[in-house]
Amino acid sequence: MALELFVAALASYLVAAALGLAVTRWTEAGDLSAAAGTVAGIVTTVTAVLWLVGGRGAVTLPATTPLGSFAVRATPLGGIFLLLTGVVGTGICLYSAAYTPHVGGPLRRATVHSLLNVSLATILLVVAAADAVTFLVAWECMVIASYVLVTVEFDRPNRPQAAFLLLALSKVGFLALVVGFALIGALRPGVTFAALSQHPVASGAAASAAFCLFLVGFGVKAGLLPGQGWLPEAHPAAPANVSALLSGIVVKSGIYGLVLTAITLLPEPPGWWGYLTLAVGVLTAAYGVLFSLLVPNLKRMLAYSTIENLGFMVAMLGAALVFRSSHHPLLAATALVVVLLHALYHALLKSTLFMGAGSVDVATHQLDMDRLGGLARRMRWTTALFFLGAMGLSGVPPLNGFQTEWLGLQVLIRARVLSSPEGRVALAAAGMLLTLTFALAVTTYVRVVGGAFLGAARSRAARAATEVPMAMRLGMLVTAAAAVLTALVPPLGVGAAVAAAAAATHVHGLLDAVLPPLFTHPGRFPLPIRLGGGFLHQVIPGNGLVIVPTSFNDAFISPAYIFLTLVLVMGVTAAALRLLGRRSRRETPVWVGAIPKAQPSMQYTATAFTNPFHSIFGGVFQAQRAIEGEYEQAPFFARSIRYVRRVVEPVEAYVYRPVVTAARSLSLAAGRLQAGSVSLYLLYLVVVFVIVLFAR
């Protein structure tokens, strides 16, 4: 049943893609394609649930290659990625029904509808692939579809360059994947992932080389340093629904690939695999959050935030490998739960945020946060849904980010069980840096919400903004509602992540390891059980609204109870201030520097809010600040003054640019060989013939 539904979901996406291109000039074709994609997303979600509750099996598709047939299989690990694909894909398809008319003409709209559904179909094949050939073919189709989607608005500035960077880095990653799968013997005819997971072929140096290649290949797609450069370029260049697809689903394929290879296909890891992965993840998270603090473009900021969150996931995967190499399987499996749970939560929340950014773009034709403001009064639905997504990724209880960040830090604190001092130091340092990253992420989203949605409008476009059509709001509502549901009822998300992690690590009793200690002694805590989740015990695989590893026996926390406590404290404080204020209340005009009325230009902008970080981390950013102006008589009488801030991205400046310069120089040198002389070309042939002759 699970595989039959999967085939139905795959066919539904392909039908939706065909509908998108069938009648390009028919105005209803896009609506039909979006509706078919929505149905496919619902079928995919149901399929994912079946896979997570125990669906198994494999089926061969009616197509063959010299290396074998295409085959798919049902696994709980693939199920959680199928789940986020189905839910987020449903929201994106609904959103696209009203958004794509803003992309361009009928042909362009049809292309977007069709390729969105093709991309979702290829992602389904990636997470369901039963062997390396099927995986690599589906992976390459996913990359090509992403490339075309980013270039769909080719007539706008920087679109072709961003798409080319995505394609170039993806090709480097794809080559690394091919060599990695070859090293572990996965490209031999008839070899399946199931067989490799039971009897790994590679060992020693070959396994280590394959692991490094997988880290590079999947790391490029997941936005790990130094392959993160395509995210901040492609996301602002692509339409908003494509950005939601890329950040919500496509980058998670990199996480799936890393978990699949490092946890299930490769043998037991040496310690340095985990430390390397941990270091790359922590540095990527810090790098992403630092740049998200400064960029003024809303979509570029969200792209850097994606880099930060992907870095956190990979860091926790590194922790899982460290604990696995140290023979602590329960801790390793718990760290993997954090990876998978955060992948699900980030997909829901970040797709909501990118769709919200697209709504802002449609309403204002402006993404510069310094020129927005005041949208909360004009776009109430978009503001509320964007605010939910921002709260979730900021780690504010009781929403999603708090659960995974707290559980992840609890796992890292358990570094004291390691026997090696360097391991304890590495995990403790990672925990401290990730804590700083989480704090800066809160600052980032306060900046975004305050700068773009609150305050007074700082431009004519922001003052003229109106709410977007209902279909766009419904698309955002689907993903936001799923995020809130999994936040307020944690066993829904935790149950899915635990099922996938337990199947991948073969650790039994993992669900009990993330239940709160109060449920181990039900007789001692009757009231919290009734309030916190006794009513869920018979329905949902997991007890209550509390998330914490009970095996740690030293800390537990309830997101729901923390939230209620915060609400209570804020309510009491507000009531007390109101009572105190009544005794000496008076109203008087506000004096603003002898100006009778405060102007929008006098309020804090998004740039001004985080300007101190520009100074603190100026060495990382290589920041340059200047005040430029037009003067009638310099330097005293200025017509206009403009504050300019320039930031240099180190990876782009010191990694990409030298490579591009060297490749261009090499191309120019090679180009001189084409002199247009037949005699010279004959000389080349003679030289090659002589070299081959002597080489033999």
Secondary structure as UniProt FT lines:
FT   HELIX           2..22
FT   TURN            23..25
FT   TURN            27..28
FT   HELIX           29..52
FT   TURN            53..54
FT   STRAND          57..65
FT   TURN            66..67
FT   STRAND          68..74
FT   HELIX           76..99
FT   HELIX           100..102
FT   HELIX           106..128
FT   HELIX           132..150
FT   TURN            151..155
FT   TURN            157..158
FT   HELIX           159..183
FT   TURN            184..187
FT   TURN            189..190
FT   HELIX           193..198
FT   HELIX           204..222
FT   TURN            225..226
FT   TURN            228..229
FT   HELIX           230..237
FT   HELIX           240..245
FT   HELIX           246..250
FT   HELIX           251..259
FT   HELIX           260..265
FT   HELIX           271..292
FT   TURN            293..294
FT   HELIX           298..325
FT   TURN            326..327
FT   HELIX           329..364
FT   HELIX           369..371
FT   HELIX           375..378
FT   HELIX           380..394
FT   TURN            397..398
FT   HELIX           400..413
FT   HELIX           414..417
FT   HELIX           421..452
FT   HELIX           460..463
FT   HELIX           470..488
FT   HELIX           490..505
FT   TURN            508..509
FT   HELIX           510..513
FT   HELIX           517..520
FT   TURN            522..524
FT   HELIX           526..532
FT   HELIX           534..536
FT   TURN            537..539
FT   TURN            544..545
FT   HELIX           550..552
FT   HELIX           559..583
FT   TURN            593..594
FT   HELIX           600..602
FT   HELIX           606..609
FT   HELIX           611..616
FT   HELIX           618..621
FT   STRAND          624..633
FT   TURN            634..636
FT   STRAND          637..646
FT   HELIX           650..651
FT   HELIX           652..656
FT   HELIX           657..671
FT   TURN            672..673
FT   HELIX           678..695
//
